[in-house]
Amino acid sequence: MSLFAGNTPKPTRFRLLRVDPRGTLGQGHEPAVGAGADIPLVVHVPSTQTVDCFDISTAADALLFGIDLSGNVTQSGVVTAKQFVVQVAVTSAQLKAMFAAPVSLMAAPGAGIGIVIDQILFEMKRTATAYASGGTLQFQYHTAATVVHQGTIPASRLTTAGAANTLDALLAGTPTNSNVIAINDGIDITNNTGAFTTGTGTAIVTIFGTYLTLG
């Protein structure tokens, strides 16, 4: 923001003390935005943008917090580590086929970048027609075919009869041995033992993690 005196630009700074939604606390004296279903603050990013769409920095312009064009978050000035959350729907056909053809949940992030998983949530939306056969579900890197988490989801989440929704979490932990992070590799869901059959349910997978660029 700049104020002009003659032809000389004068930089200035302002401090926003408070934002109250209009019609609640805002009485015309506060910098109030939004009312009812209105979103109080929106940043529209141009389609030609090539850098972060939002940053918070120190007085010396060192990055403290930023949001890139994909919604990933940079924290503590570490620009090589960006947090993410991804949610993917998995169809019944994909659940049945994923033993032979693992289903892609995340694409490869790019050269020199590894996807580090913090936690995975697996919501199974069972219908009246239960699945048969199959085996435990696991999450693995696409090309390396190594697991991204040493835990698995029980096959019973799909093979139990009766319509219902279940939610399982694979949380961050400290396994006996470290997981080897595949570089520039996507993430799949698959299952062990054999293919699931007969069922008609669907699933939703939510993944929380970090994109880490090697130094």
DASULKA-V936524 format. One record per residue. N is the residue number from 0. RES is the residue in one small letter. SS is DSSP state (h for helix, s for strand, l for the rest). PHI is phi in whole degrees, 0 to 359 (999 if undefined). Layout:
# DASULKA-V936524
N|RES|SS|PHI  N|RES|SS|PHI
This chain:
# DASULKA-V936524
0|m|l|999  1|s|s|224  2|l|s|248  3|f|s|249  4|a|s|241  5|g|l|70  6|n|l|255  7|t|s|258  8|p|s|292  9|k|s|245  10|p|s|294  11|t|l|218  12|r|l|230  13|f|l|230  14|r|l|241  15|l|l|270  16|l|l|278  17|r|l|197  18|v|l|234  19|d|l|245  20|p|l|300  21|r|s|299  22|g|l|91  23|t|l|253  24|l|l|251  25|g|s|293  26|q|l|241  27|g|l|92  28|h|l|256  29|e|l|261  30|p|l|286  31|a|l|270  32|v|l|222  33|g|l|87  34|a|l|203  35|g|l|63  36|a|l|275  37|d|l|293  38|i|l|282  39|p|l|301  40|l|l|217  41|v|l|231  42|v|l|251  43|h|l|271  44|v|l|262  45|p|l|299  46|s|l|295  47|t|l|268  48|q|l|297  49|t|l|236  50|v|l|238  51|d|l|309  52|c|l|272  53|f|s|204  54|d|s|224  55|i|s|239  56|s|s|227  57|t|l|285  58|a|l|298  59|a|l|266  60|d|l|68  61|a|l|278  62|l|s|291  63|l|s|254  64|f|s|206  65|g|s|208  66|i|s|235  67|d|l|272  68|l|l|289  69|s|l|260  70|g|l|87  71|n|l|287  72|v|s|250  73|t|s|254  74|q|s|232  75|s|l|58  76|g|l|76  77|v|l|270  78|v|l|280  79|t|l|268  80|a|s|236  81|k|s|237  82|q|s|278  83|f|s|210  84|v|s|223  85|v|s|233  86|q|s|234  87|v|s|229  88|a|s|274  89|v|s|243  90|t|l|282  91|s|h|297  92|a|h|298  93|q|h|291  94|l|h|299  95|k|h|287  96|a|h|265  97|m|l|287  98|f|l|294  99|a|l|272  100|a|l|227  101|p|l|309  102|v|s|267  103|s|s|287  104|l|s|254  105|m|s|220  106|a|l|280  107|a|l|301  108|p|l|278  109|g|l|127  110|a|l|301  111|g|l|77  112|i|s|243  113|g|s|247  114|i|s|265  115|v|s|256  116|i|s|271  117|d|s|268  118|q|s|201  119|i|s|231  120|l|s|250  121|f|s|240  122|e|s|260  123|m|s|257  124|k|s|251  125|r|s|286  126|t|l|247  127|a|l|293  128|t|l|265  129|a|l|284  130|y|l|279  131|a|s|234  132|s|s|61  133|g|l|76  134|g|l|188  135|t|l|301  136|l|s|269  137|q|s|217  138|f|s|242  139|q|s|215  140|y|s|289  141|h|l|296  142|t|l|277  143|a|l|290  144|a|l|60  145|t|l|260  146|v|s|291  147|v|l|268  148|h|l|212  149|q|l|286  150|g|l|276  151|t|l|228  152|i|s|259  153|p|l|298  154|a|l|298  155|s|h|297  156|r|h|296  157|l|h|259  158|t|h|268  159|t|l|287  160|a|l|282  161|g|l|101  162|a|l|290  163|a|s|187  164|n|s|247  165|t|s|237  166|l|s|224  167|d|s|245  168|a|s|234  169|l|s|258  170|l|l|263  171|a|l|297  172|g|l|210  173|t|l|239  174|p|l|288  175|t|l|300  176|n|l|242  177|s|l|290  178|n|l|275  179|v|l|277  180|i|l|278  181|a|l|283  182|i|s|264  183|n|l|52  184|d|l|224  185|g|l|279  186|i|s|235  187|d|s|240  188|i|s|248  189|t|s|213  190|n|s|217  191|n|l|266  192|t|l|77  193|g|l|187  194|a|l|286  195|f|s|284  196|t|s|225  197|t|l|67  198|g|l|290  199|t|l|228  200|g|l|281  201|t|s|224  202|a|s|220  203|i|s|230  204|v|s|249  205|t|s|241  206|i|s|242  207|f|s|248  208|g|s|188  209|t|s|222  210|y|s|273  211|l|s|243  212|t|s|269  213|l|l|295  214|g|l|280
